[in-house]
Amino acid sequence: MAVLKGKKHALVIIDMLNDFIGEKAALRCENGETIVPKIREAIDFCHENDIQVIHVQEAHRKNDADFRVRPVHAIKGTWGSQFIPELEPEEDKGDYVVQKRRHSAFSFTDFDLFLREEQIDTVVLTGVWTNVCVRSTASDALYHGYNVIALSDATASKDDDMHRSGLRDMDLFGEIMTTDEYKEGAKKKFSQNRQTV
């Protein structure tokens, strides 16, 4: 059973948006649909156990510099930038939304400020793409002094090689585990110390 680092965790759902998930997506992550049930399972577990849930949302401006190297996608205010229906933020349960225009959730956003205000020291990463936005967020989390956990069955890329590449990189400085392993580790932490993780 995994022994989890950190005193207070946040589950981070990265870019589970219409322009990444599904057949009509402008920048489709083809394996993204397969992880929706595991992310939903992780969200429900965190809601039940008072673990902060954070949704990261790409919200580009119309002529964003990002489009010099990638197709136009997830423009702020459009359908493509909206969360898929299965994973919409639940503000009544305390979910927080971070909008970004770059790969990392830390780049030019209030993500770090929110984590520090909430005294969160560990980020549990899910979403797409494992080798791009998830990995970039993981790297910046390390640079900012956070513990990093990535859920292997709740992250995805266009293909398995890209996914494995992202996990392999993150394994150098973070913990890679399945959703079930994370839940079991969190339950053990609860039983030993009734503080919220």
Secondary structure as the mmCIF struct_conf table of DSSP 4:
data_model
#
loop_
_struct_conf.conf_type_id
_struct_conf.id
_struct_conf.beg_label_comp_id
_struct_conf.beg_label_asym_id
_struct_conf.beg_label_seq_id
_struct_conf.end_label_comp_id
_struct_conf.end_label_asym_id
_struct_conf.end_label_seq_id
BEND BEND1 LYS A 7 LYS A 8
STRN STRN1 HIS A 9 ILE A 14
STRN STRN2 LEU A 17 LEU A 17
TURN_TY1_P TURN_TY1_P1 ASN A 18 PHE A 20
BEND BEND2 ILE A 21 GLY A 22
TURN_TY1_P TURN_TY1_P2 GLU A 23 LYS A 24
TURN_TY1_P TURN_TY1_P3 ALA A 26 LEU A 27
TURN_TY1_P TURN_TY1_P4 GLU A 30 ASN A 31
HELX_RH_3T_P HELX_RH_3T_P1 GLY A 32 ILE A 35
HELX_RH_AL_P HELX_RH_AL_P1 VAL A 36 GLU A 48
TURN_TY1_P TURN_TY1_P5 ASN A 49 ASP A 50
STRN STRN3 GLN A 52 GLU A 58
STRN STRN4 HIS A 60 HIS A 60
TURN_TY1_P TURN_TY1_P6 LYS A 62 ASN A 63
HELX_RH_3T_P HELX_RH_3T_P2 ALA A 65 ARG A 68
TURN_TY1_P TURN_TY1_P7 VAL A 69 VAL A 69
BEND BEND3 ARG A 70 ARG A 70
STRN STRN5 ILE A 75 ILE A 75
TURN_TY1_P TURN_TY1_P8 LYS A 76 GLY A 77
BEND BEND4 THR A 78 THR A 78
HELX_RH_3T_P HELX_RH_3T_P3 TRP A 79 SER A 81
BEND BEND5 GLN A 82 GLN A 82
STRN STRN6 PHE A 83 PHE A 83
HELX_LH_PP_P HELX_LH_PP_P1 ILE A 84 ILE A 84
HELX_RH_3T_P HELX_RH_3T_P4 PRO A 85 LEU A 87
HELX_RH_3T_P HELX_RH_3T_P5 GLU A 91 LYS A 93
TURN_TY1_P TURN_TY1_P9 GLY A 94 GLY A 94
STRN STRN7 TYR A 96 LYS A 100
BEND BEND6 ARG A 101 SER A 104
TURN_TY1_P TURN_TY1_P10 ALA A 105 PHE A 108
BEND BEND7 THR A 109 ASP A 110
HELX_RH_AL_P HELX_RH_AL_P2 PHE A 111 GLU A 117
TURN_TY1_P TURN_TY1_P11 GLU A 118 GLN A 119
STRN STRN8 THR A 122 VAL A 128
HELX_RH_PI_P HELX_RH_PI_P1 THR A 130 VAL A 134
HELX_RH_AL_P HELX_RH_AL_P3 ARG A 135 TYR A 143
TURN_TY1_P TURN_TY1_P12 HIS A 144 GLY A 145
STRN STRN9 ASN A 147 ALA A 156
BEND BEND8 LYS A 158 ASP A 159
HELX_RH_AL_P HELX_RH_AL_P4 ASP A 160 MET A 170
TURN_TY1_P TURN_TY1_P13 ASP A 171 PHE A 173
BEND BEND9 GLY A 174 GLY A 174
STRN STRN10 GLU A 175 MET A 177
HELX_RH_AL_P HELX_RH_AL_P5 THR A 179 GLN A 192
BEND BEND10 GLN A 195 GLN A 195
#
